[in-house]
Amino acid sequence: MRHRPQLPLPPEPDCHQVGAVLQSYLDGELGAEDTGVVAAHLEHCERCGIEAATVTRVIDAIRRQRPDLAPDPLVRLTGFVEQLGAGGPDPSGS
Amino acid sequence: MTTTTVRARTGTETDSVAHVADDRTDARFREQVLPELEVLYRVARRLTGSNSDAEDLVQDTLLKAYRAFDRFDGRYLRAWLLTIMRNHHRNQLRKRRPDLLDDEVAQRLPGHGQDARRDGVDERAFHDDLDPVVREALRSLSPKHRSVIALVDLDGLTYREAAELLGVPVGTVMSRLHRARSKVRSRLEAHLDVEDTS
């Protein structure tokens, strides 16, 4: 797939045009209109549909490697923001 | 109108700021920034390679954002916060190592050998046989490809946000992401081919 500055897709793009924006489509980076056009193409094009499903599985496999976050830092940071935004006391609690 | 004095973190690292803002601005800050904390912390861990340094970096970023919130134009909050974080982190590196040239500072950005897991971050339990193959494939990527896949797929940044953080065009993020995923895909397909023939 070759990446290029994204132009609006024609109403009935060919497989090459869809392939060029497939990654952006799967990442939710396309505008609403182009998203609808690609989705319609994938509905009736078996070859592009298989490619989209394959890439989706690869992306899902990668995203499963996302490390869990321990909750404590996020709790502390939430408290820090609430103190800042509330004009409250020293966020360190001292 | 309320007058607020905020002192950050530890006694040895006291940072005072006198900030005058109305309650609506404070509420807006809270409402808009709180949903971004997880992404900020994930990216900070990637930048610093340490949980504790990451928390400090996010606090510094939040404090700077709070001070500057009156001047924020209201668009692309996450990108704005990430820019503050990136610049602050870069300045910290320069202070610690003033001999570093810009290129060397850039080498310390995401994917250039920093590994947040070294600080004991809990990893999710893996239930899929393919996960070790994926992890190995990710480790085998070049730093520039690994950094993009980490920021977009693991940290949840948009193309634009990743490009801003890395200081490269959006098109570069897209092409690196495509190349990186293709390499992971090839590894997975090779693994599955071997399984099929064994």
HADDOCK unambig.tbl for C-alpha pairs under 7 A between the chains (distance, minus, plus):
assign (segid A and resid 3 and name CA) (segid B and resid 171 and name CA) 6.93 0.50 0.50
assign (segid A and resid 3 and name CA) (segid B and resid 174 and name CA) 6.98 0.50 0.50
assign (segid A and resid 3 and name CA) (segid B and resid 175 and name CA) 6.22 0.50 0.50
assign (segid A and resid 58 and name CA) (segid B and resid 185 and name CA) 6.02 0.50 0.50
assign (segid A and resid 61 and name CA) (segid B and resid 131 and name CA) 6.94 0.50 0.50
assign (segid A and resid 61 and name CA) (segid B and resid 134 and name CA) 6.94 0.50 0.50
assign (segid A and resid 62 and name CA) (segid B and resid 134 and name CA) 6.50 0.50 0.50
assign (segid A and resid 62 and name CA) (segid B and resid 153 and name CA) 6.90 0.50 0.50
assign (segid A and resid 63 and name CA) (segid B and resid 153 and name CA) 5.56 0.50 0.50
assign (segid A and resid 63 and name CA) (segid B and resid 154 and name CA) 5.66 0.50 0.50
assign (segid A and resid 66 and name CA) (segid B and resid 154 and name CA) 4.86 0.50 0.50
assign (segid A and resid 67 and name CA) (segid B and resid 122 and name CA) 6.76 0.50 0.50
assign (segid A and resid 67 and name CA) (segid B and resid 123 and name CA) 4.89 0.50 0.50
assign (segid A and resid 67 and name CA) (segid B and resid 124 and name CA) 5.71 0.50 0.50
assign (segid A and resid 68 and name CA) (segid B and resid 122 and name CA) 6.00 0.50 0.50
assign (segid A and resid 68 and name CA) (segid B and resid 123 and name CA) 5.62 0.50 0.50
assign (segid A and resid 68 and name CA) (segid B and resid 124 and name CA) 5.53 0.50 0.50
assign (segid A and resid 69 and name CA) (segid B and resid 122 and name CA) 6.77 0.50 0.50
assign (segid A and resid 70 and name CA) (segid B and resid 122 and name CA) 6.89 0.50 0.50
assign (segid A and resid 73 and name CA) (segid B and resid 55 and name CA) 6.65 0.50 0.50
assign (segid A and resid 74 and name CA) (segid B and resid 38 and name CA) 6.85 0.50 0.50
assign (segid A and resid 78 and name CA) (segid B and resid 34 and name CA) 6.53 0.50 0.50
assign (segid A and resid 81 and name CA) (segid B and resid 30 and name CA) 6.31 0.50 0.50
assign (segid A and resid 81 and name CA) (segid B and resid 34 and name CA) 7.00 0.50 0.50
assign (segid A and resid 82 and name CA) (segid B and resid 30 and name CA) 6.25 0.50 0.50
assign (segid A and resid 84 and name CA) (segid B and resid 6 and name CA) 6.79 0.50 0.50
assign (segid A and resid 85 and name CA) (segid B and resid 26 and name CA) 4.38 0.50 0.50
assign (segid A and resid 85 and name CA) (segid B and resid 27 and name CA) 6.13 0.50 0.50
assign (segid A and resid 85 and name CA) (segid B and resid 29 and name CA) 6.04 0.50 0.50
assign (segid A and resid 85 and name CA) (segid B and resid 30 and name CA) 5.43 0.50 0.50
assign (segid A and resid 86 and name CA) (segid B and resid 26 and name CA) 6.10 0.50 0.50
assign (segid A and resid 87 and name CA) (segid B and resid 4 and name CA) 4.96 0.50 0.50
assign (segid A and resid 89 and name CA) (segid B and resid 6 and name CA) 6.75 0.50 0.50
assign (segid A and resid 90 and name CA) (segid B and resid 6 and name CA) 5.60 0.50 0.50
assign (segid A and resid 90 and name CA) (segid B and resid 7 and name CA) 5.07 0.50 0.50
assign (segid A and resid 90 and name CA) (segid B and resid 8 and name CA) 6.62 0.50 0.50
assign (segid A and resid 91 and name CA) (segid B and resid 7 and name CA) 6.74 0.50 0.50
assign (segid A and resid 91 and name CA) (segid B and resid 8 and name CA) 6.09 0.50 0.50
assign (segid A and resid 91 and name CA) (segid B and resid 9 and name CA) 6.63 0.50 0.50
assign (segid A and resid 92 and name CA) (segid B and resid 8 and name CA) 6.26 0.50 0.50
assign (segid A and resid 92 and name CA) (segid B and resid 9 and name CA) 4.76 0.50 0.50
assign (segid A and resid 92 and name CA) (segid B and resid 10 and name CA) 6.53 0.50 0.50
